[in-house]
């Protein structure tokens, strides 16, 4: 008997989690080395460290990958262990709102005009 969601509904999500894990495994050591080499202790130091556009874009993409990776993991936990549908929906929605809000906040911090224009 075929399920209502299709026979391979989890394959795409599984691949998404593996792709984000690979991206995080490649990028986080590089970002860690860059941050540890600079050791910014004040706002001016962080401003100088994140002045190049490529670093801000890489950090935003890393944050988005981390949020997607976390969402897939939490989704699987909720699907496996939270049986009441209403509770599962509420928890899933809460996780989506928190993770999406975190990525939007990160984008706002990284790309806010006054912080990077020197004003």
Secondary structure, DSSP 8 states (H G I E B T S, - for coil): ---TT-TTTTHHHHHHHHHHHHHHHHHHHHHHHHHHHH---SHHHHHHHT-SHHHHHHHHHHHHHHHHHHHHHHHHHHHHH--SHHHHHHHHHHHHHHHHHHHHHHHHHHH-HHHHHT-
